Amino acid sequence: MIAPTAAHRMPAAAPVPAEPVARSEAMREVLAAADDVAETPTTVLLLGESGTGKEVLARYIHRRSARTAGPWVAVNCAALPADLLESELFGHERGAFTGAAERRTGRFEQASGGTLLLDEVSELPLPLQAKLLRALQEREIDRVGGQRPIPVDVRVIAASNRDVAGMVARGQFRSDLYYRLNVFPIVVPPLRERRDDLPTLVVGLLEEAALEMGRAPPRLADDALDLLAGHDFPGNVRELRNLLQRALVRCRGPVVGSEHLRPGVSRPAPRSTADTALPEGLPLDLGSLERLAIREALRRVNGNRTHAARLLGIGLRTLRNKLRAWREEESLPPADAAGRHFLPGEMCRPAGNAASAMPSRPARASQEGCA
């Protein structure tokens, strides 16, 4: 092991908004879960695509916790070489390895009394996962080259943009560490599933970018907002921030128009008939298709009705009413490919290996599973 150099320092993080934007039902559910867990010392696992704002949510939880006066420390586990991560997290003693000229406290010690965010925790090497598990269980760490354990009082929030449960199944992540981190999982939805948040996000990000450039914040024209509303945002909020910064560079006036967003944003091309054709043998009556879609959505989210409604693009109340109506009917839904019939209650049973499914929100969200 060699000592960290300037080239190995953690990269500067992008500006973090003060509060998460939650105009959409999906994000209101997420903030409700965050408010619930903030009042406790429970370990939190934030899951979601890259750029969805997991660090913003982690800071939100920290600010609303009893540790808000304590330190906030974040470390990106994917940003440093594997041989430096142990020293970064747990510190080292003088002379512990080549270049260790003095004692260094790690991120766990720096965060004592506060909150530690382990971003991209899924990128930790397997040997280091074992040491992290011990730190979480025993609430003490060992510096590299140290002779005695050091107690730490840290609330840990972990985050990942990968399917950690699937990594466990493939032997790429320790199952015992996964279950230790997965005490209270929260899935942060991608921007394409929270489009009601887009206007508020645009205003805030434009103000932020204008402040950095020393300019007055411009207004976004209606045609520009319409263009953004039709974009899928594979890079999520991070992509939106970059697009608006680029538009602000190109815009010299007080209004950002659609021309300032191109070529980074374009309207999606219409799908061809071949792209939208249904598989042979699929029933064509709308009632059967609706039931098949709802059954598949429930299967994908392990029976969680809140997440299934979000996936289907309908309200939770609408989904509840449909399931209730089906329970009251005596007729069965259509048979699946194997010739089996599923009762409405059976739609919520996970198919296959449940360990590979993305976890649903506990507490309030778990109550939205099948009755």
ChimeraX attribute file (.defattr): number of C-alpha atoms within 10 A of each C-alpha:
attribute: neighborCount
match mode: 1-to-1
recipient: residues
	/A:1	14
	/A:2	12
	/A:3	17
	/A:4	17
	/A:5	8
	/A:6	6
	/A:7	8
	/A:8	12
	/A:9	11
	/A:10	15
	/A:11	11
	/A:12	6
	/A:13	8
	/A:14	8
	/A:15	12
	/A:16	13
	/A:17	17
	/A:18	10
	/A:19	10
	/A:20	21
	/A:21	21
	/A:22	18
	/A:23	16
	/A:24	14
	/A:25	17
	/A:26	22
	/A:27	22
	/A:28	15
	/A:29	20
	/A:30	20
	/A:31	20
	/A:32	13
	/A:33	21
	/A:34	22
	/A:35	15
	/A:36	15
	/A:37	19
	/A:38	22
	/A:39	14
	/A:40	14
	/A:41	14
	/A:42	15
	/A:43	19
	/A:44	24
	/A:45	26
	/A:46	24
	/A:47	24
	/A:48	19
	/A:49	19
	/A:50	19
	/A:51	19
	/A:52	22
	/A:53	22
	/A:54	26
	/A:55	21
	/A:56	17
	/A:57	23
	/A:58	26
	/A:59	24
	/A:60	20
	/A:61	25
	/A:62	26
	/A:63	16
	/A:64	16
	/A:65	22
	/A:66	15
	/A:67	21
	/A:68	17
	/A:69	11
	/A:70	16
	/A:71	16
	/A:72	20
	/A:73	18
	/A:74	22
	/A:75	21
	/A:76	18
	/A:77	23
	/A:78	16
	/A:79	15
	/A:80	17
	/A:81	12
	/A:82	16
	/A:83	14
	/A:84	15
	/A:85	21
	/A:86	24
	/A:87	24
	/A:88	24
	/A:89	23
	/A:90	23
	/A:91	23
	/A:92	23
	/A:93	19
	/A:94	15
	/A:95	13
	/A:96	19
	/A:97	14
	/A:98	10
	/A:99	13
	/A:100	16
	/A:101	12
	/A:102	11
	/A:103	16
	/A:104	17
	/A:105	15
	/A:106	20
	/A:107	20
	/A:108	30
	/A:109	23
	/A:110	19
	/A:111	21
	/A:112	19
	/A:113	19
	/A:114	22
	/A:115	28
	/A:116	25
	/A:117	27
	/A:118	23
	/A:119	23
	/A:120	20
	/A:121	24
	/A:122	24
	/A:123	17
	/A:124	21
	/A:125	17
	/A:126	14
	/A:127	10
	/A:128	14
	/A:129	20
	/A:130	14
	/A:131	16
	/A:132	20
	/A:133	17
	/A:134	14
	/A:135	20
	/A:136	19
	/A:137	11
	/A:138	12
	/A:139	17
	/A:140	19
	/A:141	23
	/A:142	22
	/A:143	23
	/A:144	22
	/A:145	15
	/A:146	15
	/A:147	9
	/A:148	10
	/A:149	13
	/A:150	15
	/A:151	15
	/A:152	18
	/A:153	15
	/A:154	24
	/A:155	24
	/A:156	24
	/A:157	26
	/A:158	24
	/A:159	27
	/A:160	21
	/A:161	19
	/A:162	17
	/A:163	16
	/A:164	25
	/A:165	22
	/A:166	17
	/A:167	17
	/A:168	18
	/A:169	14
	/A:170	11
	/A:171	11
	/A:172	16
	/A:173	21
	/A:174	22
	/A:175	15
	/A:176	13
	/A:177	18
	/A:178	19
	/A:179	11
	/A:180	16
	/A:181	22
	/A:182	20
	/A:183	13
	/A:184	21
	/A:185	23
	/A:186	25
	/A:187	25
	/A:188	23
	/A:189	20
	/A:190	22
	/A:191	25
	/A:192	17
	/A:193	17
	/A:194	18
	/A:195	18
	/A:196	18
	/A:197	19
	/A:198	21
	/A:199	15
	/A:200	12
	/A:201	20
	/A:202	19
	/A:203	15
	/A:204	16
	/A:205	20
	/A:206	23
	/A:207	17
	/A:208	19
	/A:209	21
	/A:210	18
	/A:211	12
	/A:212	11
	/A:213	13
	/A:214	9
	/A:215	12
	/A:216	12
	/A:217	20
	/A:218	17
	/A:219	15
	/A:220	18
	/A:221	14
	/A:222	13
	/A:223	13
	/A:224	18
	/A:225	17
	/A:226	12
	/A:227	19
	/A:228	22
	/A:229	16
	/A:230	14
	/A:231	17
	/A:232	16
	/A:233	17
	/A:234	16
	/A:235	16
	/A:236	18
	/A:237	21
	/A:238	16
	/A:239	17
	/A:240	22
	/A:241	22
	/A:242	15
	/A:243	19
	/A:244	22
	/A:245	20
	/A:246	16
	/A:247	20
	/A:248	23
	/A:249	12
	/A:250	13
	/A:251	16
	/A:252	11
	/A:253	10
	/A:254	14
	/A:255	16
	/A:256	24
	/A:257	19
	/A:258	20
	/A:259	14
	/A:260	20
	/A:261	22
	/A:262	14
	/A:263	9
	/A:264	12
	/A:265	19
	/A:266	13
	/A:267	12
	/A:268	10
	/A:269	6
	/A:270	7
	/A:271	8
	/A:272	8
	/A:273	8
	/A:274	7
	/A:275	8
	/A:276	8
	/A:277	8
	/A:278	11
	/A:279	7
	/A:280	6
	/A:281	7
	/A:282	12
	/A:283	13
	/A:284	9
	/A:285	8
	/A:286	9
	/A:287	12
	/A:288	15
	/A:289	14
	/A:290	13
	/A:291	18
	/A:292	19
	/A:293	15
	/A:294	23
	/A:295	21
	/A:296	19
	/A:297	22
	/A:298	27
	/A:299	21
	/A:300	19
	/A:301	22
	/A:302	24
	/A:303	25
	/A:304	25
	/A:305	26
	/A:306	27
	/A:307	25
	/A:308	27
	/A:309	20
	/A:310	18
	/A:311	16
	/A:312	16
	/A:313	10
	/A:314	12
	/A:315	13
	/A:316	17
	/A:317	12
	/A:318	11
	/A:319	18
	/A:320	16
	/A:321	11
	/A:322	15
	/A:323	20
	/A:324	14
	/A:325	11
	/A:326	17
	/A:327	14
	/A:328	10
	/A:329	10
	/A:330	8
	/A:331	9
	/A:332	12
	/A:333	19
	/A:334	17
	/A:335	13
	/A:336	11
	/A:337	9
	/A:338	6
	/A:339	8
	/A:340	10
	/A:341	14
	/A:342	16
	/A:343	18
	/A:344	22
	/A:345	15
	/A:346	14
	/A:347	23
	/A:348	25
	/A:349	19
	/A:350	18
	/A:351	14
	/A:352	9
	/A:353	9
	/A:354	16
	/A:355	15
	/A:356	16
	/A:357	18
	/A:358	19
	/A:359	22
	/A:360	22
	/A:361	22
	/A:362	16
	/A:363	13
	/A:364	13
	/A:365	18
	/A:366	15
	/A:367	13
	/A:368	19
	/A:369	20
	/A:370	17
	/A:371	8
